[in-house]
């Protein structure tokens, strides 16, 4: 995930949990799953469709959480510099990018035990499973390349130079992979058949692309840049539209049921944009969340968005000059949406 968004903190409390409820200004109900314990930071989170549990990156571990109650069900330890978590269909394996170890750790979802480790590029960040190639795609932030992993034998089968810092990636499921290049302000297009670079598409001077989502039916890409959502035609790279979003965004998801794009903004909002058709998009009312909630995942089966964050002390700064995180306040917000009936 975006380096600017990777929050470092030291929290020295035993693991604790409680669930509370609140209302946002836009009347979206929120549950707060508060997780104590030693937290050095956090990044991505995702729901595993195989067992219906929520996996949350959390310092040097991944917390496994009941997505409805927030109950902590276990953890995968030893994932220093954790960023992303991914799963493959009909498998008991999960995969975690460990940014400070330059590797992807494989774990058993039944036991939460690490079973093997796959060396990749430096600072592996985002990871996802491409249903077309049946491979895992890993964005290596410091070596400016993509590692392609065969999950059948847990080996890297291809390394792709993308010419800049790959932030996150998505697939159209039909043979193309799209990658946000954060320091070049562009999207790189990869052929998922032979894993070669096809195109470099400009984001029209918008900076710092982080979150990336896609509507595979209308062939539209949604890239979150600095306070701006850039919408591109995934077939041609043509600019379709730009739309303002909140500040500090580091994630985007698209809900195929409601045709809604959600962006998580660190200022404490979710921008909500309705896709009317391939060329028409309308901004709806923002959802109020909490400061620091800048990454997200969507559970489309329940229409719930999950976002990690914490409480901050604006009077104190950490070693990087950012507001210090209050001890024991790492949490996940569960935001119920109501756009799809």
C-alpha positions in Angstrom: 0.0 0.0 0.0 1.0 3.6 -0.5 4.1 4.4 1.7 2.4 7.6 2.9 -0.4 5.5 4.3 1.5 2.8 6.1 1.1 3.9 9.7 3.7 3.0 12.3 2.9 2.7 16.0 3.9 0.9 19.1 1.1 -0.5 21.2 1.9 -2.7 24.2 -1.4 -4.1 25.5 -2.9 -7.6 25.6 -5.3 -8.4 22.9 -8.8 -7.1 23.8 -12.0 -6.8 21.9 -15.3 -5.0 22.1 -18.0 -4.1 19.6 -19.9 -0.8 19.7 -22.3 0.9 17.3 -22.6 4.4 16.1 -24.3 6.4 13.3 -22.6 8.4 10.6 -24.0 11.7 9.3 -25.2 9.9 6.2 -27.1 7.4 8.4 -25.0 4.4 7.5 -24.7 2.2 10.6 -21.2 1.4 11.7 -19.9 -1.4 14.0 -16.5 -0.8 15.6 -14.3 -3.9 16.2 -11.6 -2.7 18.6 -8.4 -4.8 18.6 -5.8 -4.3 21.3 -2.3 -5.8 21.2 1.1 -5.0 19.8 0.6 -3.0 16.6 3.4 -1.7 14.4 1.1 -0.6 11.6 -1.5 -1.9 9.2 -2.5 -1.9 5.6 -4.9 -4.1 3.6 -7.7 -6.3 4.8 -9.9 -8.8 2.9 -12.7 -11.3 3.3 -11.8 -14.9 2.4 -14.8 -16.2 0.4 -13.9 -19.8 1.2 -14.4 -19.6 5.0 -16.2 -16.2 5.2 -13.7 -14.7 7.7 -12.1 -11.3 7.7 -8.3 -11.1 7.5 -6.6 -7.9 8.7 -3.0 -6.9 8.3 -1.7 -5.8 11.7 1.9 -5.0 12.5 3.9 -8.3 12.3 0.8 -10.5 12.1 -2.6 -10.9 10.5 -5.7 -11.0 12.7 -8.5 -13.4 11.7 -11.9 -11.9 12.6 -15.5 -12.9 12.6 -16.8 -10.4 10.1 -20.2 -10.1 11.8 -19.3 -9.9 15.5 -15.7 -8.8 15.4 -14.6 -11.7 17.5 -10.9 -12.4 17.2 -10.5 -16.0 16.1 -6.8 -16.3 15.7 -3.7 -14.8 14.0 -1.0 -15.6 11.6 2.3 -14.5 13.2 5.7 -13.6 11.8 4.6 -11.5 8.9 6.9 -8.5 9.4 6.0 -5.5 7.4 2.7 -7.1 6.4 0.7 -5.5 3.6 -1.7 -7.7 1.6 -3.6 -11.0 2.0 -4.9 -13.1 -0.9 -6.6 -16.5 -1.3 -7.0 -18.9 -4.2 -10.2 -20.7 -5.1 -10.9 -24.2 -3.6 -7.7 -24.1 -1.6 -6.8 -24.1 2.1 -3.8 -21.8 1.4 -3.6 -18.1 2.1 -0.8 -15.7 1.0 0.6 -12.7 2.8 3.1 -10.1 1.5 5.8 -9.3 4.1 7.3 -6.0 3.0 10.3 -6.1 5.4 11.1 -9.7 4.6 10.9 -9.4 0.8 8.7 -12.5 0.7 5.2 -13.9 0.5 4.3 -16.3 3.3 1.9 -19.2 2.7 -0.3 -20.3 5.5 -3.0 -22.9 6.2 -6.4 -21.3 6.7 -7.5 -24.2 8.9 -4.6 -23.9 11.4 -3.3 -20.3 10.7 0.2 -21.8 10.6 2.8 -20.6 8.0 3.7 -23.5 5.8 6.2 -22.0 3.4 7.8 -18.8 2.2 8.3 -17.5 -1.3 11.1 -15.0 -2.1 9.9 -12.1 -4.3 11.1 -8.5 -5.0 11.8 -5.8 -2.4 8.9 -4.5 -0.3 6.1 -6.6 -1.7 2.9 -4.8 -1.2 -0.5 -5.5 -2.9 -1.3 -9.1 -3.9 -4.3 -10.6 -5.7 -5.3 -13.7 -7.5 -5.9 -13.4 -11.3 -8.8 -15.7 -12.3 -7.7 -15.7 -16.0 -4.1 -16.8 -15.6 -4.7 -18.6 -12.3 -1.7 -16.9 -10.8 -1.0 -14.6 -7.9 0.2 -11.1 -8.8 2.5 -9.3 -6.3 3.5 -5.6 -6.5 7.1 -5.0 -5.4 7.4 -1.4 -4.4 11.2 -1.0 -4.2 12.3 -3.1 -7.2 9.7 -1.6 -9.6 8.5 -5.0 -10.7 5.7 -7.6 -10.4 6.2 -11.1 -9.2 3.9 -13.7 -10.7 3.4 -16.8 -8.5 2.1 -20.2 -9.5 0.0 -21.2 -6.4 0.1 -24.8 -7.4 3.8 -25.1 -6.4 4.4 -21.7 -4.7 7.1 -20.6 -7.1 7.7 -17.3 -9.0 7.2 -18.0 -12.7 7.8 -14.5 -14.0 9.1 -11.2 -12.9 7.9 -8.1 -14.9 9.6 -4.8 -14.9 6.9 -2.1 -14.8 9.3 1.0 -14.8 8.1 2.5 -11.6 6.6 1.8 -8.1 3.6 -0.6 -8.5 1.0 0.3 -5.9 -1.8 -2.1 -6.6 -3.3 -4.1 -9.5 -6.6 -5.5 -10.9 -7.6 -7.9 -13.6 -10.3 -7.8 -16.2 -10.5 -11.6 -16.0 -10.1 -11.7 -19.8 -6.3 -11.6 -20.2 -5.2 -8.1 -19.0 -3.8 -6.9 -15.7 -3.8 -3.2 -14.8 -1.2 -1.7 -12.4 -1.2 1.7 -10.7 2.4 3.1 -10.9 2.5 5.5 -8.0 5.7 7.5 -8.8 5.0 7.7 -12.6 1.4 8.7 -12.3 0.3 6.1 -14.8 -1.3 2.7 -15.3 0.7 -0.1 -16.8 -1.2 -2.7 -18.8 0.1 -6.3 -18.7 -0.7 -9.2 -21.0 -1.8 -12.0 -18.6 -1.1 -14.7 -21.2 2.7 -14.2 -21.5 3.2 -11.6 -18.7 4.6 -8.8 -20.8 3.9 -5.0 -20.7 1.5 -3.8 -23.4 1.0 -0.2 -22.6 1.8 2.7 -20.3 -1.3 5.0 -19.8 -1.0 8.5 -18.5 -3.4 9.6 -15.7 -3.5 13.1 -17.2 -1.2 14.8 -14.6 -3.1 13.4 -11.6 -0.6 12.4 -9.0 0.0 9.4 -6.6 -2.3 6.7 -7.9 -3.1 4.4 -5.0 -6.4 2.6 -5.0 -7.6 0.8 -8.2 -10.9 -0.9 -9.0 -12.7 -2.0 -12.2 -16.0 -2.6 -13.7 -15.3 -5.6 -16.0 -18.7 -5.2 -17.8 -18.3 -1.6 -18.9 -14.5 -1.9 -19.1 -14.0 1.1 -16.8 -10.9 1.5 -14.5 -11.2 3.7 -11.4 -7.9 5.0 -10.1 -7.7 7.1 -7.0 -5.1 9.9 -7.2 -4.6 12.9 -5.0 -8.2 14.1 -4.2 -9.3 12.8 -7.6 -10.9 9.7 -9.1 -9.6 9.1 -12.6 -11.9 7.0 -14.8 -10.4 5.3 -17.9 -11.5 3.0 -20.7 -9.7 -0.2 -20.0 -9.7 -1.1 -23.7 -8.1 2.0 -25.1 -6.7 4.0 -22.1 -9.0 6.9 -23.0 -9.8 9.3 -20.3 -13.6 9.2 -19.5 -13.9 11.5 -16.6 -12.3 12.9 -13.4 -14.3 13.3 -10.2 -13.2 14.9 -6.9 -12.9 12.5 -3.9 -11.8 13.0 -0.3 -8.2 13.7 0.9 -5.8 10.9 1.8 -7.4 8.1 -0.2 -5.5 4.8 -0.4 -8.2 2.4 -1.6 -11.1 1.9 -3.9 -13.6 -0.9 -4.5 -16.4 -1.4 -7.1 -19.7 -3.1 -6.2 -21.1 -4.8 -9.2 -24.5 -5.1 -7.7 -25.2 -1.5 -7.0 -22.7 -0.1 -9.6 -21.1 2.0 -6.9 -17.5 3.0 -6.6 -16.3 3.6 -3.0 -13.0 5.3 -2.1 -11.6 5.3 1.5 -10.3 8.7 2.4 -7.9 9.2 5.4 -9.7 12.5 6.2 -12.5 10.3 7.6 -14.9 9.8 4.7 -15.9 7.4 2.0 -16.6 9.0 -1.4 -19.5 7.3 -3.1 -19.9 7.5 -6.9 -22.7 5.9 -8.9 -22.0 4.5 -12.3 -25.1 5.2 -14.3 -23.6 3.8 -17.5 -20.2 3.5 -19.1 -19.8 7.2 -19.5 -22.0 8.7 -16.9 -21.0 9.0 -13.2 -22.7 10.8 -10.3 -21.3 11.7 -6.9 -23.6 10.7 -4.0 -23.4 11.8 -0.4 -20.2 10.9 1.4 -20.2 8.4 4.2 -18.6 9.7 7.4 -16.0 7.2 8.9 -13.0 8.2 11.0 -9.7 9.8 10.6 -7.0 7.4 9.3 -9.5 5.0 7.6 -7.8 5.1 4.2 -7.9 1.5 3.1 -10.9 -0.7 2.7 -12.5 -4.0 1.4 -16.0 -4.7 0.4 -18.0 -7.8 1.3 -20.5 -7.7 -1.5 -22.5 -10.6 0.0 -23.6 -8.4 2.9 -23.0 -5.0 1.4 -20.5 -4.2 4.2 -17.3 -2.1 3.9 -14.5 -2.8 6.3 -11.8 -0.1 7.1 -8.9 -0.3 9.6 -7.9 2.8 11.6 -7.1 3.9 15.2 -7.2 6.9 17.5 -4.6 9.7 17.2 -3.0 12.2 19.5 -2.7 15.3 17.5 -0.4 16.9 20.2 2.3 14.2 19.9 4.2 13.1 16.8 5.7 9.8 16.0 9.2 9.2 14.6 8.0 10.2 11.1 6.4 13.4 12.2 2.8 12.2 12.1 0.2 12.3 14.8 1.0 9.6 17.3 -1.4 6.6 17.5 -3.0 6.1 21.0 -2.1 2.8 22.5 -4.5 -0.1 22.1 -6.8 1.7 19.7 -6.3 -0.2 16.5 -9.7 -1.1 15.2 -11.8 -2.1 12.1 -14.9 -0.2 11.1 -17.7 -2.2 9.6 -19.9 0.1 7.5 -23.2 -1.1 6.2 -24.2 0.3 2.9 -27.8 0.6 1.6 -27.4 1.4 -2.1 -28.3 -2.1 -3.3 -31.8 -3.4 -2.5 
